[in-house]
Amino acid sequence: MLPGRVLLLFVLISCAYGHNIRKHEEKQPNVGIIGGHKISIESVPYIASLRLNGTFHWCGGSIIHERFILTAAHCIVPNREFKVLVGTDKVDEGGKLYDVEKIIIHEQYSNVTEDYDICILKLNESLTFGPKVAKVALTGNIVKLKKGLQLNATGWGYTQPEGKISEDLQQTSVPVVPWLSCQLSYGIQRRITRRMMCAGGKGRDSCSGDSGGPLTWNDVQVGITSFGAGCGVVPGVYTKISVMQQWIKDTVENNHKEKKIKKDKKNKKRLLKIAH
């Protein structure tokens, strides 16, 4: 009888929450910080702001290498220019803006299911690391995501469900939510896959305006803000770093190596020209 009861509960919760699922048809960044507090850039120097058309804040991101930024795939709008702002906790003041040389979206990303919601941006020049700019550690398997473990979501997103982008960087604490509880919250309209993890709800969550930002535990990144339903109502869903870490490692290595190979070829041609 247990499977039947679980199915009935699944359908009932689906009906209750299904109409509130935040959608991505307009490709708008849809997550921000509910129930949070201001935080300084020195406390989270790995945070980055993805700027649409090089001007206004569109999504969050995290620094994972001097040339690479980690964000969510659904943040990317085709045929639009993006830049990355780092080194500031103000959404429109300070920091340094960098051009994006290349956008690498996971080859299995689906904008229907939001599975494999991960993207890496390659900058056109190296970041200068310091107190306000640094790379984040990625989890691997060192963080056990047990039920109730308190994680931190950081960004400039909405601080209220019907609000506006925050001028100051915000952070909120969100508890890990088990897979089954999260899946039941979303019902049959949204499948929570093994590439996803859930956290938050009950007044503490991500909301509109800061998809792509980091979910961390003790400054180790465990997730990328992906999607949700309402704000602080049901758990937010995040791309799970531990499952995607090999893809991140390979993508950074292959694209960093690409630049070195081009540089070596250029130097070789110059030396040959000098020799002749």
SULSUL-V733854 format. One record per residue. RES is the residue in three letters. SS is DSSP state (alpha for helix, beta for strand, coil for the rest). NEAR is the number of other C-alpha atoms within 8 Angstrom. D_LAST is the distance of its C-alpha to the last C-alpha in Angstrom with 1 decimal. Layout:
BEGIN
[[RES/SS/NEAR/D_LAST] [RES/SS/NEAR/D_LAST]]
END
This chain:
BEGIN
[[MET/coil/4/83.9] [LEU/alpha/5/81.0] [PRO/alpha/6/78.3] [GLY/alpha/7/80.6] [ARG/alpha/8/81.2] [VAL/alpha/8/77.5] [LEU/alpha/8/76.8] [LEU/alpha/8/79.6] [LEU/alpha/9/78.3] [PHE/alpha/12/74.8] [VAL/alpha/10/76.2] [LEU/alpha/8/78.4] [ILE/alpha/13/75.6] [SER/alpha/14/73.3] [CYS/alpha/9/76.0] [ALA/alpha/7/76.3] [TYR/alpha/12/72.7] [GLY/alpha/11/71.0] [HIS/alpha/6/71.5] [ASN/alpha/7/69.7] [ILE/beta/10/66.4] [ARG/coil/9/63.6] [LYS/coil/4/61.5] [HIS/coil/9/58.0] [GLU/coil/5/58.4] [GLU/coil/4/57.1] [LYS/coil/9/54.3] [GLN/coil/9/55.6] [PRO/coil/12/55.0] [ASN/coil/12/58.4] [VAL/coil/16/58.8] [GLY/coil/18/59.7] [ILE/coil/22/61.9] [ILE/beta/16/65.7] [GLY/coil/9/67.8] [GLY/coil/11/65.0] [HIS/beta/7/64.4] [LYS/beta/8/61.8] [ILE/coil/11/59.1] [SER/coil/8/56.5] [ILE/coil/12/52.7] [GLU/coil/7/52.7] [SER/coil/6/54.8] [VAL/coil/10/52.5] [PRO/coil/12/49.0] [TYR/coil/13/47.5] [ILE/beta/16/49.2] [ALA/beta/14/47.1] [SER/beta/13/48.2] [LEU/beta/13/46.6] [ARG/beta/14/46.8] [LEU/beta/12/47.3] [ASN/coil/9/45.5] [GLY/coil/9/44.2] [THR/coil/7/47.7] [PHE/beta/8/50.8] [HIS/beta/9/51.4] [TRP/beta/13/51.3] [CYS/beta/15/51.0] [GLY/beta/16/50.6] [GLY/beta/15/47.9] [SER/beta/14/46.8] [ILE/beta/14/43.7] [ILE/beta/12/42.5] [HIS/beta/7/39.0] [GLU/coil/10/37.0] [ARG/coil/11/35.5] [PHE/beta/12/38.3] [ILE/beta/14/41.9] [LEU/beta/13/44.6] [THR/beta/17/47.1] [ALA/coil/16/49.3] [ALA/alpha/13/48.0] [HIS/alpha/13/50.9] [CYS/alpha/13/49.7] [ILE/coil/7/46.9] [VAL/coil/7/47.7] [PRO/coil/4/45.5] [ASN/coil/4/43.5] [ARG/coil/7/44.3] [GLU/coil/7/42.1] [PHE/beta/11/42.6] [LYS/beta/14/41.7] [VAL/beta/13/42.8] [LEU/beta/13/44.8] [VAL/beta/12/45.1] [GLY/coil/13/46.8] [THR/coil/11/50.1] [ASP/coil/9/53.6] [LYS/beta/9/54.4] [VAL/coil/12/53.6] [ASP/coil/6/52.7] [GLU/coil/6/52.0] [GLY/coil/7/49.3] [GLY/coil/8/46.5] [LYS/beta/7/42.9] [LEU/beta/8/41.8] [TYR/beta/10/38.7] [ASP/beta/10/37.1] [VAL/beta/12/37.1] [GLU/beta/8/33.8] [LYS/beta/7/35.3] [ILE/beta/9/38.9] [ILE/beta/8/39.6] [ILE/beta/9/43.2] [HIS/coil/10/44.7] [GLU/coil/4/44.5] [GLN/coil/6/48.3] [TYR/coil/12/49.4] [SER/coil/9/52.5] [ASN/coil/8/53.7] [VAL/coil/4/57.2] [THR/coil/7/57.8] [GLU/coil/10/55.3] [ASP/coil/11/54.4] [TYR/coil/11/50.9] [ASP/coil/13/51.0] [ILE/coil/14/47.8] [CYS/beta/12/44.5] [ILE/beta/13/41.4] [LEU/beta/13/39.6] [LYS/beta/12/36.0] [LEU/beta/13/35.4] [ASN/coil/9/32.4] [GLU/coil/7/32.2] [SER/coil/7/33.7] [LEU/coil/7/37.3] [THR/coil/6/38.3] [PHE/coil/8/41.0] [GLY/beta/6/44.2] [PRO/coil/7/48.0] [LYS/coil/12/47.9] [VAL/beta/12/44.8] [ALA/coil/10/44.5] [LYS/coil/11/44.1] [VAL/coil/11/47.2] [ALA/beta/8/47.9] [LEU/beta/11/48.5] [THR/coil/11/51.6] [GLY/coil/8/50.7] [ASN/coil/6/54.1] [ILE/coil/5/55.2] [VAL/coil/8/57.5] [LYS/coil/5/60.5] [LEU/coil/6/61.5] [LYS/coil/7/65.3] [LYS/coil/8/67.9] [GLY/coil/7/68.6] [LEU/coil/8/65.5] [GLN/beta/9/64.7] [LEU/beta/12/61.2] [ASN/beta/11/59.8] [ALA/beta/16/58.6] [THR/beta/14/56.7] [GLY/beta/13/55.7] [TRP/coil/16/56.6] [GLY/coil/16/58.6] [TYR/beta/18/62.2] [THR/coil/14/64.7] [GLN/coil/10/67.5] [PRO/coil/10/67.7] [GLU/coil/5/68.1] [GLY/coil/7/66.2] [LYS/coil/9/62.9] [ILE/beta/10/59.6] [SER/coil/11/60.2] [GLU/coil/8/58.7] [ASP/beta/10/58.6] [LEU/coil/15/57.0] [GLN/beta/14/59.7] [GLN/beta/13/60.3] [THR/beta/14/63.1] [SER/beta/11/64.3] [VAL/beta/13/64.7] [PRO/beta/11/66.2] [VAL/beta/14/64.8] [VAL/beta/13/66.8] [PRO/coil/9/67.2] [TRP/alpha/9/65.8] [LEU/alpha/6/69.2] [SER/alpha/8/70.6] [CYS/alpha/13/67.5] [GLN/alpha/11/67.6] [LEU/alpha/11/71.3] [SER/alpha/12/70.7] [TYR/alpha/15/68.4] [GLY/alpha/15/70.4] [ILE/alpha/8/69.3] [GLN/alpha/7/67.2] [ARG/coil/8/64.4] [ARG/coil/9/63.2] [ILE/coil/9/62.0] [THR/coil/6/59.4] [ARG/coil/7/58.1] [ARG/coil/10/55.0] [MET/beta/11/57.4] [MET/beta/13/59.6] [CYS/beta/13/62.5] [ALA/beta/14/63.7] [GLY/coil/17/66.0] [GLY/beta/13/68.9] [LYS/coil/8/72.3] [GLY/coil/10/71.0] [ARG/beta/14/67.7] [ASP/beta/19/64.8] [SER/coil/17/61.7] [CYS/coil/19/62.5] [SER/coil/14/60.8] [GLY/coil/16/57.5] [ASP/coil/20/55.4] [SER/coil/18/54.2] [GLY/coil/15/51.1] [GLY/coil/18/52.2] [PRO/beta/15/52.5] [LEU/beta/14/55.6] [THR/beta/12/55.7] [TRP/beta/11/57.7] [ASN/coil/4/57.3] [ASP/coil/8/54.0] [VAL/beta/10/52.7] [GLN/beta/13/52.0] [VAL/beta/14/54.0] [GLY/beta/12/54.0] [ILE/beta/16/52.6] [THR/beta/18/55.2] [SER/beta/15/55.7] [PHE/beta/11/59.1] [GLY/coil/14/62.8] [ALA/beta/13/66.2] [GLY/coil/11/67.8] [CYS/coil/15/67.1] [GLY/coil/15/68.7] [VAL/coil/9/70.9] [VAL/coil/13/69.2] [PRO/coil/15/66.3] [GLY/beta/16/62.8] [VAL/beta/12/60.2] [TYR/beta/14/56.9] [THR/beta/14/53.9] [LYS/beta/13/54.2] [ILE/alpha/13/51.1] [SER/alpha/10/52.0] [VAL/alpha/8/51.8] [MET/alpha/9/48.6] [GLN/alpha/10/46.7] [GLN/alpha/7/44.6] [TRP/alpha/7/43.4] [ILE/alpha/9/42.6] [LYS/alpha/8/40.7] [ASP/alpha/8/38.7] [THR/alpha/9/37.9] [VAL/alpha/9/36.7] [GLU/alpha/8/34.6] [ASN/alpha/8/33.0] [ASN/alpha/8/32.3] [HIS/alpha/9/31.0] [LYS/alpha/8/28.7] [GLU/alpha/8/27.5] [LYS/alpha/8/26.2] [LYS/alpha/8/24.5] [ILE/alpha/8/22.7] [LYS/alpha/8/21.4] [LYS/alpha/8/20.3] [ASP/alpha/8/18.5] [LYS/alpha/8/16.7] [LYS/alpha/8/15.7] [ASN/alpha/8/14.4] [LYS/alpha/8/12.4] [LYS/alpha/8/10.7] [ARG/alpha/8/10.1] [LEU/alpha/8/8.7] [LEU/alpha/8/6.3] [LYS/alpha/7/5.3] [ILE/alpha/6/5.5] [ALA/alpha/5/3.8] [HIS/coil/4/0.0]]
END
